[in-house]
Amino acid sequence: MGGRIGKHDSEVVWIPETKLEAKMVEALQRREAKGTTIKSFNGIILKFPKIDDSFRKCKAIFKQFDEDSNGTIDQQELRKCFHKLEISFTEEEIDDLFEACDINEDRVMEFNEFIVLLCLCYLLKDDPASLQANSRMGYPNLEATFETLVDAFVFLDKNKDGYVSKSEMFEAIDESGERSSGRIAMKRFEEMDWDKNGMVNFKEFLFAFTGWVGIDDNENDEEGEEGT
């Protein structure tokens, strides 16, 4: 995600493709100025079980706003969801978030897409340029999880430009001291780089993370069980 232009022979500057992506980068850079509590990629991995458990709690929220119980949330249901959660975005911002998180472009929000959307809301909620919310999301336990995810991205983004490059991923995993760190770093980066442009934004990172903790696999298992 994001275009890139050469600033100097040895330096590449990435330019956000959308207004939403630009807001994500700005919010991340403000957050990155505070630093990160995560010291290694292994530290992120150790948090997988707790994050997975917290994601499961999102399922109740998802079902609450899936008014027709068809396993997805459409744009109208999402607007009602935002109203009930007291998240104050404009209609344009809601549409931009929906489009950004509708990764398979089927015009509905599946569970893993909904998790990514909530986390983006968390990242942007204190951004005065993107919303005028005067209340928190209403789910403090989830906010702690979302802060962990932001913290993890901040750890990976070594140069603090709002994106994670392949070299930054190699550096982060090499710090763990794994003998096969290069192969692991390449695999993890490829899982994050959805559009294969060599740079990962926060949204791509979140979608990869839902897969790492098993959300996608478990959701497919649940659907299979319900259909039998």
PyMOL commands that set and color helices and strands:
alter all, ss='L'
color gray80, all
select helices_A, chain A and resi 19-32+41-45+48-65+75-84+91-101+111-124+140-156+166-174+181-192+202-212+215-227
alter helices_A, ss='H'
color red, helices_A
select strands_A, chain A and resi 3-8+11-15+164-165+199-200
alter strands_A, ss='S'
color yellow, strands_A
deselect
rebuild
show_as cartoon
